[in-house]
Amino acid sequence: MKRHRLALLITGFLIASSLSAAEVHVVRFLVQPDFNPPPCVSFDAWSSETFFHNSTDVVQTVQFLGVSNGKPGPNPKPLSIPPHQTVEIPGDDSLGWSPAGARGTVLWVNRLDVPQGVIVANRVTSTVDDVGTDPTRLPCTGRQTEYAGLPLPVFGALTPAGTTQYFLGTDVGTDPAETGTKDARLNIGVYNGGAAAAVASIRIYCGQKGPDPGSPNSLVSTQQVQAPPDSLVQKTVLSSTSAAPCPVVGFWYATVTADQPSFAYAIGLANGTLPTFPGTVALTYTGN
């Protein structure tokens, strides 16, 4: 009889778990530009753009659970999604999901309670104010364009302490002469989900393309990033691939190993050009 009751309890727990919502971590940010640039100088702003799709036949509600890099505001709002509709959330604070008093905070993580059947995707957008270059025409004529297409992952679980996370292919392609990789910078973000301060060890490598390279991968740089508990930290770990001491020219990748439960991401961006994102790859979290 006791075994029968235990089996019923386990079965009930499994059913409840399969029907419950999932906690997900979403990277969000808003970088405002300098709205007083010199005359006729183009500038850009950056923000996250998060999508929620309700694949069910009833209204689903995403609940706010918490925010990193500070305390939550006084009244964070839930997000209701109509049946079979997709809702887009920009990087601004219309829902009160950013840290309280977040004018100095540009990067944070939202912990959200996502119901079963809600699909989540996340990406980077940039808004470029291209004001033209003719100094004889003041104010300069120009246009504002929003570019999107750089995906950001959505995390359903933290990576255990001491487990290496791999980011393969962080370069942005070759230069026009195809003599080497296009000059780019590499940004690494690390979220510390632990209760103590974290130290993340970052290793950057370059390698030669092809199934039978003539030389092994080369370790170019080793760095450390420190992150307080429940905080997201982003750092430019490589400012220029062209200036890096790489003996071969082909591809770049990075690894991150933190001593606290964490997640990390890597973003490679071309130097010397405005962020127009000429392609798109969608990374989607489907939940439970």
N, C-alpha and C positions, 0 to 999 in steps of 0.2 A: 504493500500500500504506500509506504514512504517513497519507494522508487517511482511509483506511478505519479504521486504528487510532484516529485522533483522533476519528472519528465514534463508534466503539464506546465510547471513554472518555467522551465527552460524554453519550451515551445512558445509560451506566451511572451517571454522576453524577446525571443527571436522575431516574432511577428511584430511586436511593438517597435523593435529597432528598425525593421525593414520599412515601416510606415512613417518613422519619425523624420523630422527635418535634420539637415546636416549643417554643421558649423563650417563656414568657409572664411578664408582670409583673402582680402582684395586690396591690392596696392592702389592707392589713390593719391593724387597730387594736383597742385595748381601753382604754377610759376608765372607771376605777373611780370610783364615787361617794364622797362623804363619808358614811361609815356612822354618823356621830354628828351628825346635823342637829338643829336645835332641835325641841322636841316638836311633834308634829302638823304637820310641814312635809313635803310631798311632795318626792321627789328622784328622779333618774333616772341610769342608766348607759348607756354606748354601746359598741357593738362591731361588728366586721365579721362577716359570715356568708358563707362561700364554699362553692359547690356544685360537685361533679365528677360527671359522668354518663359511664358507660362504655357506649358504644353498640355494642361489639363482642361476640363470642361467647367471648372468653377474658379472664382476669384482666389488668387493665392497672395499671401502677404509675407514679405521679407522683413524680419525683425532685426533691429540694431542691437548688437550684443556688447560692442565696445570699440574703442579707438586707441591706437598707439600714440606715442610721442606727446602725451598730455592727457588731461582729463576730458571726459565728454562734456558737451554743452548741456544746458538745463532741460532741453526738450527735443531730443532726437526723434524724428518721425519714422514710422514704419512705411514701407513701400508696398502699395497694393497694385497687383497686375491683373488686368482682365483676362478672361479665358482666351487662349490661343493668340495672345498679343505679346509684342516685344516693347519694353520700356527702356529708354536710354537715360543714364544719369551722368551729367558732365562733372567736371572736377570742382565746381563751385559748391557752396554750402547750403543749397536750397533745402536739404533734408536735415541739416544740423548734424551731419555725420563726421565732420572734421573736429580736431581738438579745439577745446574752448580757448578763445583768444588766439586763434591760429594765424594771425597776420604774419608772424615770423616763422610759421611752420609751413613748409611747402610740400612735405612728403609724409604720408602716414599709412597705416594699415587699418582697415575696417574689419571687425569680426561680425559676421552676419549669420543669422539663423535662416537658412534657405529651405523652403518646403520641398518635399518630393515632387518632381515634375517641373521644377523651375531650373532652367538652363542659364548659366552665367558665362559671360565673355568679357574681356577687358582689353583695352588698347590705349596707345599714346596718340594724342593729337597735337598738332602745332598750328598756330595761327600766325601767318606771316603778313606783316604790313610792308608791302613793296611800294615805297613812296617815290620811286623814280630817281633820276640822277642829274636832272637839268637844274643847276643852281640859279638860272635866270628866271625861273618860274617859281615864285613863292606866294602862297604855300605850294609845295611840290604836289603835283598830281600823282595819284597812285591807286592802289587797290589792296583790299584785305582778303586773303584766301586762307581757308582752313584745310590742312592736309592731315590725313589719317592713314593708318595701315601698319603701324609698328605694334605687334601684339604684346600684351602683358599676361603672364600666367595668373590663374586663380588657384589658390592652394586649399585643398581639402584636409591636409594634415601637415604637421611639422616634421622636418627631418630630424631623427634622433641625434643627440650630441655625438660628435666624433665620426659621423658618416659623411663621406665626401660627396659633394654635389658637382656634377659635370656640366659644362656649357661648351658644347662643341660647335665650331664654326662661328666665331664672333667677328670675323672680318666682314667687309662690305663689298668684296669683289676686287677686280684688278684695276690698275690705272689704264688710261686710254691707250698707252703704248704696249700694254700687256707685259711690261718688264717687271712688274711686282704688284703687290696688293695696294689698293687705293689707300692713301693715308687716312687713318681713322683713329678715333679715341674709344676707349672701352670703359664703361661705367658698370660697377658691381653694386647691387643693393643687397643688404643683409638685414633680415628681421629677426630679432632675438625674442623668442617666445618663452624663454625661461624666467626663473625667479631671481637669477643673479646676473651680473654683468657678463657679457660674452666677448670672447676673442675669436675672430674668424681669420683663418690663415688662407690667403689667396695666392695661387700659383698660376702664372701666365706662361703659355707655351706657344711656339710656332713650329710648323712642320712643312714638309715638302709634299705636294700633291702626287697622287698616283698610287696604285696598289702595291708597288715595289719601290719605295723611296730609297734614294741612295744613302741617306743618313737618318738617324733616329730623331725624334722630336727634341727640340731644344727648350730648356727652361730659361725664360727671359727675365722673369721678375718674381720675387716672393715678397708679399706684403701682409700686413695685419690690419684688420679693421676692428675697432672696439664699439660695442653697442650696449647701451643700458638695457635693463629689463623692459620688455614690452615696448620696444622702440625699433624703428626702421632707420637705417643709416645707408646712405649711398655715397660712393666715392669714385672719382676718376682714377682708376688704377693704372691706366696706360694712356698717356696724352697723345702719343703719335706712334703709329706702327712703323712709319718710315724711319723715325729716329731711333727705334728700338734695336738693340744688338742681336739681330736674328741672322744666323749664317745662311739660311735658306729662305726663299720667298715662296709662299704657298697659301697656308691657312693659319688661323690663330684659334686658340681655345683657352679656357680657364677652368680651374677647380676651386671650390670653396669648402673648407672644413671648419665648423664652429664647435666650440666646447659647451654649447647650450642647445636645447631644441630650437630649431630655426628653419627658415627657408631663405633662399637667395635667388637672384636673377641677374642676367648679364645683358647689357645693351651696347652694341657697337654702332657708332655714328660717324659718317664721313666728315673730315675736317675741311674747312674752306668753302662749304656750301650750305645754303639754307635748308632746313629739314623738310624736304618736300615728299619724302616717302613714296618713291615711284612704284611701289607694289604693295600687296597686302597678303598676310597669312593670318587666319583666325585661329586662336587657341580657345577652346571652349571647355568649360567644366560642366559636366552633365549631372553632377550630384549623385545621390543614392538612387 
